[in-house]
Amino acid sequence: MLWTSAISVSEAEDILNRIDFLETWMTDLPGYSWVKEGLAVNFEKESLTEYASHLADGTFERFVDRSSQQFDRALNVG
């Protein structure tokens, strides 16, 4: 045989199941909408405190929407 698979069908299925698990975990994270919008993630303490505050207050999605609009305006003006 000239070509043989590097992994078996069951190994491929296992890999795909793991990818699905990680994708589900990632999309369930509270800050996923921020990343999905393509907004930059700032890991400075001040920014993380602001993110955590919005999460705790239940205003995170509004915060993401407002930040996304500001980001879009900055791109369109520049």
mmCIF file of the N, C-alpha and C atoms, coordinates in Angstrom:
data_MODEL
# 
_entry.id   MODEL 
# 
loop_
_atom_site.group_PDB 
_atom_site.id 
_atom_site.type_symbol 
_atom_site.label_atom_id 
_atom_site.label_alt_id 
_atom_site.label_comp_id 
_atom_site.label_asym_id 
_atom_site.label_entity_id 
_atom_site.label_seq_id 
_atom_site.pdbx_PDB_ins_code 
_atom_site.Cartn_x 
_atom_site.Cartn_y 
_atom_site.Cartn_z 
_atom_site.occupancy 
_atom_site.B_iso_or_equiv 
_atom_site.pdbx_formal_charge 
_atom_site.auth_seq_id 
_atom_site.auth_comp_id 
_atom_site.auth_asym_id 
_atom_site.auth_atom_id 
_atom_site.pdbx_PDB_model_num 
ATOM 1   N N  . MET A 1 1  ? 0.836   -1.170 0.000  1.00 0.00 ? 1  MET A N  1 
ATOM 2   C CA . MET A 1 1  ? 0.000   0.000  0.000  1.00 0.00 ? 1  MET A CA 1 
ATOM 3   C C  . MET A 1 1  ? 0.889   1.244  0.000  1.00 0.00 ? 1  MET A C  1 
ATOM 4   N N  . LEU A 1 2  ? 0.571   2.195  -0.843 1.00 0.00 ? 2  LEU A N  1 
ATOM 5   C CA . LEU A 1 2  ? 1.382   3.402  -0.946 1.00 0.00 ? 2  LEU A CA 1 
ATOM 6   C C  . LEU A 1 2  ? 1.087   4.422  0.149  1.00 0.00 ? 2  LEU A C  1 
ATOM 7   N N  . TRP A 1 3  ? -0.132  4.386  0.652  1.00 0.00 ? 3  TRP A N  1 
ATOM 8   C CA . TRP A 1 3  ? -0.518  5.387  1.631  1.00 0.00 ? 3  TRP A CA 1 
ATOM 9   C C  . TRP A 1 3  ? -1.267  4.722  2.772  1.00 0.00 ? 3  TRP A C  1 
ATOM 10  N N  . THR A 1 4  ? -0.876  5.067  3.970  1.00 0.00 ? 4  THR A N  1 
ATOM 11  C CA . THR A 1 4  ? -1.618  4.590  5.137  1.00 0.00 ? 4  THR A CA 1 
ATOM 12  C C  . THR A 1 4  ? -1.902  5.784  6.039  1.00 0.00 ? 4  THR A C  1 
ATOM 13  N N  . SER A 1 5  ? -3.023  5.733  6.673  1.00 0.00 ? 5  SER A N  1 
ATOM 14  C CA . SER A 1 5  ? -3.438  6.819  7.547  1.00 0.00 ? 5  SER A CA 1 
ATOM 15  C C  . SER A 1 5  ? -2.530  6.892  8.774  1.00 0.00 ? 5  SER A C  1 
ATOM 16  N N  . ALA A 1 6  ? -2.238  8.107  9.190  1.00 0.00 ? 6  ALA A N  1 
ATOM 17  C CA . ALA A 1 6  ? -1.400  8.302  10.376 1.00 0.00 ? 6  ALA A CA 1 
ATOM 18  C C  . ALA A 1 6  ? -2.166  7.988  11.657 1.00 0.00 ? 6  ALA A C  1 
ATOM 19  N N  . ILE A 1 7  ? -3.485  8.097  11.593 1.00 0.00 ? 7  ILE A N  1 
ATOM 20  C CA . ILE A 1 7  ? -4.316  7.790  12.758 1.00 0.00 ? 7  ILE A CA 1 
ATOM 21  C C  . ILE A 1 7  ? -5.495  6.931  12.326 1.00 0.00 ? 7  ILE A C  1 
ATOM 22  N N  . SER A 1 8  ? -6.036  6.221  13.278 1.00 0.00 ? 8  SER A N  1 
ATOM 23  C CA . SER A 1 8  ? -7.187  5.358  12.982 1.00 0.00 ? 8  SER A CA 1 
ATOM 24  C C  . SER A 1 8  ? -8.476  6.185  13.000 1.00 0.00 ? 8  SER A C  1 
ATOM 25  N N  . VAL A 1 9  ? -9.536  5.591  12.539 1.00 0.00 ? 9  VAL A N  1 
ATOM 26  C CA . VAL A 1 9  ? -10.841 6.256  12.546 1.00 0.00 ? 9  VAL A CA 1 
ATOM 27  C C  . VAL A 1 9  ? -11.251 6.592  13.977 1.00 0.00 ? 9  VAL A C  1 
ATOM 28  N N  . SER A 1 10 ? -11.051 5.672  14.896 1.00 0.00 ? 10 SER A N  1 
ATOM 29  C CA . SER A 1 10 ? -11.435 5.938  16.292 1.00 0.00 ? 10 SER A CA 1 
ATOM 30  C C  . SER A 1 10 ? -10.583 7.055  16.897 1.00 0.00 ? 10 SER A C  1 
ATOM 31  N N  . GLU A 1 11 ? -9.309  7.129  16.532 1.00 0.00 ? 11 GLU A N  1 
ATOM 32  C CA . GLU A 1 11 ? -8.463  8.223  17.017 1.00 0.00 ? 11 GLU A CA 1 
ATOM 33  C C  . GLU A 1 11 ? -8.935  9.559  16.444 1.00 0.00 ? 11 GLU A C  1 
ATOM 34  N N  . ALA A 1 12 ? -9.312  9.562  15.176 1.00 0.00 ? 12 ALA A N  1 
ATOM 35  C CA . ALA A 1 12 ? -9.826  10.788 14.555 1.00 0.00 ? 12 ALA A CA 1 
ATOM 36  C C  . ALA A 1 12 ? -11.119 11.232 15.232 1.00 0.00 ? 12 ALA A C  1 
ATOM 37  N N  . GLU A 1 13 ? -12.002 10.287 15.514 1.00 0.00 ? 13 GLU A N  1 
ATOM 38  C CA . GLU A 1 13 ? -13.251 10.612 16.203 1.00 0.00 ? 13 GLU A CA 1 
ATOM 39  C C  . GLU A 1 13 ? -12.977 11.158 17.595 1.00 0.00 ? 13 GLU A C  1 
ATOM 40  N N  . ASP A 1 14 ? -12.003 10.581 18.286 1.00 0.00 ? 14 ASP A N  1 
ATOM 41  C CA . ASP A 1 14 ? -11.631 11.059 19.615 1.00 0.00 ? 14 ASP A CA 1 
ATOM 42  C C  . ASP A 1 14 ? -11.119 12.498 19.542 1.00 0.00 ? 14 ASP A C  1 
ATOM 43  N N  . ILE A 1 15 ? -10.291 12.790 18.562 1.00 0.00 ? 15 ILE A N  1 
ATOM 44  C CA . ILE A 1 15 ? -9.758  14.145 18.383 1.00 0.00 ? 15 ILE A CA 1 
ATOM 45  C C  . ILE A 1 15 ? -10.893 15.127 18.117 1.00 0.00 ? 15 ILE A C  1 
ATOM 46  N N  . LEU A 1 16 ? -11.813 14.764 17.234 1.00 0.00 ? 16 LEU A N  1 
ATOM 47  C CA . LEU A 1 16 ? -12.938 15.645 16.917 1.00 0.00 ? 16 LEU A CA 1 
ATOM 48  C C  . LEU A 1 16 ? -13.838 15.862 18.128 1.00 0.00 ? 16 LEU A C  1 
ATOM 49  N N  . ASN A 1 17 ? -14.032 14.827 18.929 1.00 0.00 ? 17 ASN A N  1 
ATOM 50  C CA . ASN A 1 17 ? -14.823 14.973 20.155 1.00 0.00 ? 17 ASN A CA 1 
ATOM 51  C C  . ASN A 1 17 ? -14.149 15.921 21.137 1.00 0.00 ? 17 ASN A C  1 
ATOM 52  N N  . ARG A 1 18 ? -12.847 15.837 21.236 1.00 0.00 ? 18 ARG A N  1 
ATOM 53  C CA . ARG A 1 18 ? -12.106 16.734 22.128 1.00 0.00 ? 18 ARG A CA 1 
ATOM 54  C C  . ARG A 1 18 ? -12.198 18.178 21.639 1.00 0.00 ? 18 ARG A C  1 
ATOM 55  N N  . ILE A 1 19 ? -12.100 18.363 20.330 1.00 0.00 ? 19 ILE A N  1 
ATOM 56  C CA . ILE A 1 19 ? -12.232 19.708 19.760 1.00 0.00 ? 19 ILE A CA 1 
ATOM 57  C C  . ILE A 1 19 ? -13.623 20.264 20.055 1.00 0.00 ? 19 ILE A C  1 
ATOM 58  N N  . ASP A 1 20 ? -14.656 19.449 19.869 1.00 0.00 ? 20 ASP A N  1 
ATOM 59  C CA . ASP A 1 20 ? -16.027 19.882 20.170 1.00 0.00 ? 20 ASP A CA 1 
ATOM 60  C C  . ASP A 1 20 ? -16.171 20.268 21.638 1.00 0.00 ? 20 ASP A C  1 
ATOM 61  N N  . PHE A 1 21 ? -15.579 19.459 22.526 1.00 0.00 ? 21 PHE A N  1 
ATOM 62  C CA . PHE A 1 21 ? -15.640 19.745 23.959 1.00 0.00 ? 21 PHE A CA 1 
ATOM 63  C C  . PHE A 1 21 ? -14.985 21.092 24.264 1.00 0.00 ? 21 PHE A C  1 
ATOM 64  N N  . LEU A 1 22 ? -13.790 21.329 23.709 1.00 0.00 ? 22 LEU A N  1 
ATOM 65  C CA . LEU A 1 22 ? -13.078 22.584 23.956 1.00 0.00 ? 22 LEU A CA 1 
ATOM 66  C C  . LEU A 1 22 ? -13.827 23.778 23.373 1.00 0.00 ? 22 LEU A C  1 
ATOM 67  N N  . GLU A 1 23 ? -14.394 23.598 22.186 1.00 0.00 ? 23 GLU A N  1 
ATOM 68  C CA . GLU A 1 23 ? -15.152 24.683 21.564 1.00 0.00 ? 23 GLU A CA 1 
ATOM 69  C C  . GLU A 1 23 ? -16.375 25.048 22.404 1.00 0.00 ? 23 GLU A C  1 
ATOM 70  N N  . THR A 1 24 ? -17.070 24.041 22.902 1.00 0.00 ? 24 THR A N  1 
ATOM 71  C CA . THR A 1 24 ? -18.232 24.293 23.756 1.00 0.00 ? 24 THR A CA 1 
ATOM 72  C C  . THR A 1 24 ? -17.810 25.000 25.035 1.00 0.00 ? 24 THR A C  1 
ATOM 73  N N  . TRP A 1 25 ? -16.730 24.535 25.636 1.00 0.00 ? 25 TRP A N  1 
ATOM 74  C CA . TRP A 1 25 ? -16.220 25.163 26.861 1.00 0.00 ? 25 TRP A CA 1 
ATOM 75  C C  . TRP A 1 25 ? -15.873 26.625 26.593 1.00 0.00 ? 25 TRP A C  1 
ATOM 76  N N  . MET A 1 26 ? -15.170 26.885 25.477 1.00 0.00 ? 26 MET A N  1 
ATOM 77  C CA . MET A 1 26 ? -14.724 28.233 25.170 1.00 0.00 ? 26 MET A CA 1 
ATOM 78  C C  . MET A 1 26 ? -15.909 29.171 24.917 1.00 0.00 ? 26 MET A C  1 
ATOM 79  N N  . THR A 1 27 ? -16.891 28.710 24.152 1.00 0.00 ? 27 THR A N  1 
ATOM 80  C CA . THR A 1 27 ? -18.021 29.586 23.835 1.00 0.00 ? 27 THR A CA 1 
ATOM 81  C C  . THR A 1 27 ? -18.918 29.831 25.040 1.00 0.00 ? 27 THR A C  1 
ATOM 82  N N  . ASP A 1 28 ? -18.807 29.005 26.068 1.00 0.00 ? 28 ASP A N  1 
ATOM 83  C CA . ASP A 1 28 ? -19.582 29.207 27.294 1.00 0.00 ? 28 ASP A CA 1 
ATOM 84  C C  . ASP A 1 28 ? -18.897 30.155 28.278 1.00 0.00 ? 28 ASP A C  1 
ATOM 85  N N  . LEU A 1 29 ? -17.668 30.547 27.995 1.00 0.00 ? 29 LEU A N  1 
ATOM 86  C CA . LEU A 1 29 ? -16.968 31.465 28.887 1.00 0.00 ? 29 LEU A CA 1 
ATOM 87  C C  . LEU A 1 29 ? -17.664 32.821 28.878 1.00 0.00 ? 29 LEU A C  1 
ATOM 88  N N  . PRO A 1 30 ? -17.706 33.501 30.022 1.00 0.00 ? 30 PRO A N  1 
ATOM 89  C CA . PRO A 1 30 ? -18.411 34.781 30.091 1.00 0.00 ? 30 PRO A CA 1 
ATOM 90  C C  . PRO A 1 30 ? -17.857 35.842 29.138 1.00 0.00 ? 30 PRO A C  1 
ATOM 91  N N  . GLY A 1 31 ? -16.583 35.815 28.862 1.00 0.00 ? 31 GLY A N  1 
ATOM 92  C CA . GLY A 1 31 ? -15.984 36.837 28.007 1.00 0.00 ? 31 GLY A CA 1 
ATOM 93  C C  . GLY A 1 31 ? -15.903 36.477 26.541 1.00 0.00 ? 31 GLY A C  1 
ATOM 94  N N  . TYR A 1 32 ? -16.521 35.377 26.147 1.00 0.00 ? 32 TYR A N  1 
ATOM 95  C CA . TYR A 1 32 ? -16.410 34.930 24.750 1.00 0.00 ? 32 TYR A CA 1 
ATOM 96  C C  . TYR A 1 32 ? -16.973 35.960 23.775 1.00 0.00 ? 32 TYR A C  1 
ATOM 97  N N  . SER A 1 33 ? -18.047 36.634 24.148 1.00 0.00 ? 33 SER A N  1 
ATOM 98  C CA . SER A 1 33 ? -18.638 37.615 23.233 1.00 0.00 ? 33 SER A CA 1 
ATOM 99  C C  . SER A 1 33 ? -17.648 38.731 22.913 1.00 0.00 ? 33 SER A C  1 
ATOM 100 N N  . TRP A 1 34 ? -16.790 39.054 23.866 1.00 0.00 ? 34 TRP A N  1 
ATOM 101 C CA . TRP A 1 34 ? -15.760 40.081 23.653 1.00 0.00 ? 34 TRP A CA 1 
ATOM 102 C C  . TRP A 1 34 ? -14.808 39.634 22.544 1.00 0.00 ? 34 TRP A C  1 
ATOM 103 N N  . VAL A 1 35 ? -14.346 38.421 22.643 1.00 0.00 ? 35 VAL A N  1 
ATOM 104 C CA . VAL A 1 35 ? -13.410 37.874 21.655 1.00 0.00 ? 35 VAL A CA 1 
ATOM 105 C C  . VAL A 1 35 ? -14.108 37.695 20.308 1.00 0.00 ? 35 VAL A C  1 
ATOM 106 N N  . LYS A 1 36 ? -15.347 37.235 20.336 1.00 0.00 ? 36 LYS A N  1 
ATOM 107 C CA . LYS A 1 36 ? -16.113 37.014 19.104 1.00 0.00 ? 36 LYS A CA 1 
ATOM 108 C C  . LYS A 1 36 ? -16.289 38.316 18.322 1.00 0.00 ? 36 LYS A C  1 
ATOM 109 N N  . GLU A 1 37 ? -16.402 39.437 19.025 1.00 0.00 ? 37 GLU A N  1 
ATOM 110 C CA . GLU A 1 37 ? -16.534 40.740 18.374 1.00 0.00 ? 37 GLU A CA 1 
ATOM 111 C C  . GLU A 1 37 ? -15.215 41.201 17.755 1.00 0.00 ? 37 GLU A C  1 
ATOM 112 N N  . GLY A 1 38 ? -14.129 40.502 18.071 1.00 0.00 ? 38 GLY A N  1 
ATOM 113 C CA . GLY A 1 38 ? -12.828 40.881 17.523 1.00 0.00 ? 38 GLY A CA 1 
ATOM 114 C C  . GLY A 1 38 ? -12.149 41.990 18.299 1.00 0.00 ? 38 GLY A C  1 
ATOM 115 N N  . LEU A 1 39 ? -12.618 42.217 19.515 1.00 0.00 ? 39 LEU A N  1 
ATOM 116 C CA . LEU A 1 39 ? -12.036 43.272 20.336 1.00 0.00 ? 39 LEU A CA 1 
ATOM 117 C C  . LEU A 1 39 ? -10.729 42.798 20.962 1.00 0.00 ? 39 LEU A C  1 
ATOM 118 N N  . ALA A 1 40 ? -9.808  43.723 21.103 1.00 0.00 ? 40 ALA A N  1 
ATOM 119 C CA . ALA A 1 40 ? -8.516  43.396 21.707 1.00 0.00 ? 40 ALA A CA 1 
ATOM 120 C C  . ALA A 1 40 ? -8.706  43.065 23.183 1.00 0.00 ? 40 ALA A C  1 
ATOM 121 N N  . VAL A 1 41 ? -7.953  42.117 23.658 1.00 0.00 ? 41 VAL A N  1 
ATOM 122 C CA . VAL A 1 41 ? -8.025  41.728 25.067 1.00 0.00 ? 41 VAL A CA 1 
ATOM 123 C C  . VAL A 1 41 ? -6.854  42.367 25.790 1.00 0.00 ? 41 VAL A C  1 
ATOM 124 N N  . ASN A 1 42 ? -7.179  43.167 26.784 1.00 0.00 ? 42 ASN A N  1 
ATOM 125 C CA . ASN A 1 42 ? -6.173  43.858 27.565 1.00 0.00 ? 42 ASN A CA 1 
ATOM 126 C C  . ASN A 1 42 ? -6.078  43.157 28.920 1.00 0.00 ? 42 ASN A C  1 
ATOM 127 N N  . PHE A 1 43 ? -4.902  42.657 29.248 1.00 0.00 ? 43 PHE A N  1 
ATOM 128 C CA . PHE A 1 43 ? -4.730  41.900 30.482 1.00 0.00 ? 43 PHE A CA 1 
ATOM 129 C C  . PHE A 1 43 ? -4.174  42.736 31.630 1.00 0.00 ? 43 PHE A C  1 
ATOM 130 N N  . GLU A 1 44 ? -4.212  44.058 31.480 1.00 0.00 ? 44 GLU A N  1 
ATOM 131 C CA . GLU A 1 44 ? -3.787  44.910 32.587 1.00 0.00 ? 44 GLU A CA 1 
ATOM 132 C C  . GLU A 1 44 ? -4.825  44.827 33.704 1.00 0.00 ? 44 GLU A C  1 
ATOM 133 N N  . LYS A 1 45 ? -4.363  44.972 34.934 1.00 0.00 ? 45 LYS A N  1 
ATOM 134 C CA . LYS A 1 45 ? -5.239  44.811 36.101 1.00 0.00 ? 45 LYS A CA 1 
ATOM 135 C C  . LYS A 1 45 ? -6.468  45.717 36.025 1.00 0.00 ? 45 LYS A C  1 
ATOM 136 N N  . GLU A 1 46 ? -6.273  46.947 35.595 1.00 0.00 ? 46 GLU A N  1 
ATOM 137 C CA . GLU A 1 46 ? -7.378  47.905 35.502 1.00 0.00 ? 46 GLU A CA 1 
ATOM 138 C C  . GLU A 1 46 ? -8.472  47.402 34.555 1.00 0.00 ? 46 GLU A C  1 
ATOM 139 N N  . SER A 1 47 ? -8.069  46.884 33.409 1.00 0.00 ? 47 SER A N  1 
ATOM 140 C CA . SER A 1 47 ? -9.037  46.376 32.431 1.00 0.00 ? 47 SER A CA 1 
ATOM 141 C C  . SER A 1 47 ? -9.731  45.125 32.934 1.00 0.00 ? 47 SER A C  1 
ATOM 142 N N  . LEU A 1 48 ? -8.972  44.221 33.527 1.00 0.00 ? 48 LEU A N  1 
ATOM 143 C CA . LEU A 1 48 ? -9.571  42.994 34.051 1.00 0.00 ? 48 LEU A CA 1 
ATOM 144 C C  . LEU A 1 48 ? -10.561 43.293 35.171 1.00 0.00 ? 48 LEU A C  1 
ATOM 145 N N  . THR A 1 49 ? -10.243 44.293 35.987 1.00 0.00 ? 49 THR A N  1 
ATOM 146 C CA . THR A 1 49 ? -11.160 44.703 37.047 1.00 0.00 ? 49 THR A CA 1 
ATOM 147 C C  . THR A 1 49 ? -12.455 45.246 36.450 1.00 0.00 ? 49 THR A C  1 
ATOM 148 N N  . GLU A 1 50 ? -12.336 46.018 35.369 1.00 0.00 ? 50 GLU A N  1 
ATOM 149 C CA . GLU A 1 50 ? -13.529 46.554 34.701 1.00 0.00 ? 50 GLU A CA 1 
ATOM 150 C C  . GLU A 1 50 ? -14.367 45.426 34.102 1.00 0.00 ? 50 GLU A C  1 
ATOM 151 N N  . TYR A 1 51 ? -13.721 44.469 33.434 1.00 0.00 ? 51 TYR A N  1 
ATOM 152 C CA . TYR A 1 51 ? -14.443 43.322 32.862 1.00 0.00 ? 51 TYR A CA 1 
ATOM 153 C C  . TYR A 1 51 ? -15.187 42.559 33.964 1.00 0.00 ? 51 TYR A C  1 
ATOM 154 N N  . ALA A 1 52 ? -14.467 42.289 35.066 1.00 0.00 ? 52 ALA A N  1 
ATOM 155 C CA . ALA A 1 52 ? -15.057 41.526 36.176 1.00 0.00 ? 52 ALA A CA 1 
ATOM 156 C C  . ALA A 1 52 ? -16.228 42.283 36.796 1.00 0.00 ? 52 ALA A C  1 
ATOM 157 N N  . SER A 1 53 ? -16.104 43.592 36.896 1.00 0.00 ? 53 SER A N  1 
ATOM 158 C CA . SER A 1 53 ? -17.176 44.408 37.453 1.00 0.00 ? 53 SER A CA 1 
ATOM 159 C C  . SER A 1 53 ? -18.435 44.320 36.587 1.00 0.00 ? 53 SER A C  1 
ATOM 160 N N  . HIS A 1 54 ? -18.264 44.396 35.277 1.00 0.00 ? 54 HIS A N  1 
ATOM 161 C CA . HIS A 1 54 ? -19.413 44.287 34.368 1.00 0.00 ? 54 HIS A CA 1 
ATOM 162 C C  . HIS A 1 54 ? -20.023 42.882 34.418 1.00 0.00 ? 54 HIS A C  1 
ATOM 163 N N  . LEU A 1 55 ? -19.180 41.876 34.549 1.00 0.00 ? 55 LEU A N  1 
ATOM 164 C CA . LEU A 1 55 ? -19.706 40.511 34.678 1.00 0.00 ? 55 LEU A CA 1 
ATOM 165 C C  . LEU A 1 55 ? -20.545 40.376 35.944 1.00 0.00 ? 55 LEU A C  1 
ATOM 166 N N  . ALA A 1 56 ? -20.022 40.909 37.044 1.00 0.00 ? 56 ALA A N  1 
ATOM 167 C CA . ALA A 1 56 ? -20.721 40.808 38.328 1.00 0.00 ? 56 ALA A CA 1 
ATOM 168 C C  . ALA A 1 56 ? -22.030 41.596 38.325 1.00 0.00 ? 56 ALA A C  1 
ATOM 169 N N  . ASP A 1 57 ? -22.040 42.732 37.623 1.00 0.00 ? 57 ASP A N  1 
ATOM 170 C CA . ASP A 1 57 ? -23.230 43.590 37.579 1.00 0.00 ? 57 ASP A CA 1 
ATOM 171 C C  . ASP A 1 57 ? -24.262 43.131 36.555 1.00 0.00 ? 57 ASP A C  1 
ATOM 172 N N  . GLY A 1 58 ? -23.874 42.178 35.706 1.00 0.00 ? 58 GLY A N  1 
ATOM 173 C CA . GLY A 1 58 ? -24.788 41.725 34.656 1.00 0.00 ? 58 GLY A CA 1 
ATOM 174 C C  . GLY A 1 58 ? -24.861 42.677 33.475 1.00 0.00 ? 58 GLY A C  1 
ATOM 175 N N  . THR A 1 59 ? -23.862 43.542 33.351 1.00 0.00 ? 59 THR A N  1 
ATOM 176 C CA . THR A 1 59 ? -23.853 44.533 32.267 1.00 0.00 ? 59 THR A CA 1 
ATOM 177 C C  . THR A 1 59 ? -22.782 44.237 31.219 1.00 0.00 ? 59 THR A C  1 
ATOM 178 N N  . PHE A 1 60 ? -22.241 43.028 31.247 1.00 0.00 ? 60 PHE A N  1 
ATOM 179 C CA . PHE A 1 60 ? -21.113 42.720 30.365 1.00 0.00 ? 60 PHE A CA 1 
ATOM 180 C C  . PHE A 1 60 ? -21.490 42.805 28.889 1.00 0.00 ? 60 PHE A C  1 
ATOM 181 N N  . GLU A 1 61 ? -22.656 42.298 28.509 1.00 0.00 ? 61 GLU A N  1 
ATOM 182 C CA . GLU A 1 61 ? -23.045 42.323 27.090 1.00 0.00 ? 61 GLU A CA 1 
ATOM 183 C C  . GLU A 1 61 ? -23.221 43.758 26.595 1.00 0.00 ? 61 GLU A C  1 
ATOM 184 N N  . ARG A 1 62 ? -23.792 44.623 27.424 1.00 0.00 ? 62 ARG A N  1 
ATOM 185 C CA . ARG A 1 62 ? -23.906 46.042 27.038 1.00 0.00 ? 62 ARG A CA 1 
ATOM 186 C C  . ARG A 1 62 ? -22.523 46.666 26.914 1.00 0.00 ? 62 ARG A C  1 
ATOM 187 N N  . PHE A 1 63 ? -21.639 46.301 27.826 1.00 0.00 ? 63 PHE A N  1 
ATOM 188 C CA . PHE A 1 63 ? -20.261 46.785 27.786 1.00 0.00 ? 63 PHE A CA 1 
ATOM 189 C C  . PHE A 1 63 ? -19.575 46.338 26.495 1.00 0.00 ? 63 PHE A C  1 
ATOM 190 N N  . VAL A 1 64 ? -19.786 45.092 26.099 1.00 0.00 ? 64 VAL A N  1 
ATOM 191 C CA . VAL A 1 64 ? -19.209 44.572 24.855 1.00 0.00 ? 64 VAL A CA 1 
ATOM 192 C C  . VAL A 1 64 ? -19.783 45.327 23.659 1.00 0.00 ? 64 VAL A C  1 
ATOM 193 N N  . ASP A 1 65 ? -21.096 45.510 23.638 1.00 0.00 ? 65 ASP A N  1 
ATOM 194 C CA . ASP A 1 65 ? -21.728 46.236 22.526 1.00 0.00 ? 65 ASP A CA 1 
ATOM 195 C C  . ASP A 1 65 ? -21.183 47.654 22.409 1.00 0.00 ? 65 ASP A C  1 
ATOM 196 N N  . ARG A 1 66 ? -21.102 48.353 23.533 1.00 0.00 ? 66 ARG A N  1 
ATOM 197 C CA . ARG A 1 66 ? -20.593 49.725 23.530 1.00 0.00 ? 66 ARG A CA 1 
ATOM 198 C C  . ARG A 1 66 ? -19.132 49.759 23.076 1.00 0.00 ? 66 ARG A C  1 
ATOM 199 N N  . SER A 1 67 ? -18.322 48.849 23.586 1.00 0.00 ? 67 SER A N  1 
ATOM 200 C CA . SER A 1 67 ? -16.906 48.798 23.210 1.00 0.00 ? 67 SER A CA 1 
ATOM 201 C C  . SER A 1 67 ? -16.745 48.464 21.735 1.00 0.00 ? 67 SER A C  1 
ATOM 202 N N  . SER A 1 68 ? -17.584 47.574 21.225 1.00 0.00 ? 68 SER A N  1 
ATOM 203 C CA . SER A 1 68 ? -17.531 47.196 19.817 1.00 0.00 ? 68 SER A CA 1 
ATOM 204 C C  . SER A 1 68 ? -17.887 48.382 18.927 1.00 0.00 ? 68 SER A C  1 
ATOM 205 N N  . GLN A 1 69 ? -18.905 49.139 19.317 1.00 0.00 ? 69 GLN A N  1 
ATOM 206 C CA . GLN A 1 69 ? -19.292 50.322 18.542 1.00 0.00 ? 69 GLN A CA 1 
ATOM 207 C C  . GLN A 1 69 ? -18.181 51.365 18.551 1.00 0.00 ? 69 GLN A C  1 
ATOM 208 N N  . GLN A 1 70 ? -17.551 51.567 19.703 1.00 0.00 ? 70 GLN A N  1 
ATOM 209 C CA . GLN A 1 70 ? -16.438 52.513 19.795 1.00 0.00 ? 70 GLN A CA 1 
ATOM 210 C C  . GLN A 1 70 ? -15.272 52.058 18.923 1.00 0.00 ? 70 GLN A C  1 
ATOM 211 N N  . PHE A 1 71 ? -14.994 50.771 18.935 1.00 0.00 ? 71 PHE A N  1 
ATOM 212 C CA . PHE A 1 71 ? -13.918 50.210 18.120 1.00 0.00 ? 71 PHE A CA 1 
ATOM 213 C C  . PHE A 1 71 ? -14.220 50.412 16.637 1.00 0.00 ? 71 PHE A C  1 
ATOM 214 N N  . ASP A 1 72 ? -15.460 50.133 16.227 1.00 0.00 ? 72 ASP A N  1 
ATOM 215 C CA . ASP A 1 72 ? -15.854 50.312 14.827 1.00 0.00 ? 72 ASP A CA 1 
ATOM 216 C C  . ASP A 1 72 ? -15.742 51.772 14.402 1.00 0.00 ? 72 ASP A C  1 
ATOM 217 N N  . ARG A 1 73 ? -16.191 52.691 15.263 1.00 0.00 ? 73 ARG A N  1 
ATOM 218 C CA . ARG A 1 73 ? -16.087 54.120 14.938 1.00 0.00 ? 73 ARG A CA 1 
ATOM 219 C C  . ARG A 1 73 ? -14.628 54.532 14.778 1.00 0.00 ? 73 ARG A C  1 
ATOM 220 N N  . ALA A 1 74 ? -13.773 54.048 15.668 1.00 0.00 ? 74 ALA A N  1 
ATOM 221 C CA . ALA A 1 74 ? -12.348 54.388 15.591 1.00 0.00 ? 74 ALA A CA 1 
ATOM 222 C C  . ALA A 1 74 ? -11.735 53.870 14.292 1.00 0.00 ? 74 ALA A C  1 
ATOM 223 N N  . LEU A 1 75 ? -12.140 52.691 13.858 1.00 0.00 ? 75 LEU A N  1 
ATOM 224 C CA . LEU A 1 75 ? -11.630 52.146 12.597 1.00 0.00 ? 75 LEU A CA 1 
ATOM 225 C C  . LEU A 1 75 ? -12.122 52.947 11.405 1.00 0.00 ? 75 LEU A C  1 
ATOM 226 N N  . ASN A 1 76 ? -13.386 53.337 11.437 1.00 0.00 ? 76 ASN A N  1 
ATOM 227 C CA . ASN A 1 76 ? -13.976 54.054 10.309 1.00 0.00 ? 76 ASN A CA 1 
ATOM 228 C C  . ASN A 1 76 ? -13.490 55.487 10.199 1.00 0.00 ? 76 ASN A C  1 
ATOM 229 N N  . VAL A 1 77 ? -13.133 56.099 11.325 1.00 0.00 ? 77 VAL A N  1 
ATOM 230 C CA . VAL A 1 77 ? -12.623 57.468 11.312 1.00 0.00 ? 77 VAL A CA 1 
ATOM 231 C C  . VAL A 1 77 ? -11.185 57.488 10.818 1.00 0.00 ? 77 VAL A C  1 
ATOM 232 N N  . GLY A 1 78 ? -10.414 56.481 11.253 1.00 0.00 ? 78 GLY A N  1 
ATOM 233 C CA . GLY A 1 78 ? -8.987  56.418 10.908 1.00 0.00 ? 78 GLY A CA 1 
ATOM 234 C C  . GLY A 1 78 ? -8.822  56.045 9.511  1.00 0.00 ? 78 GLY A C  1 
# 
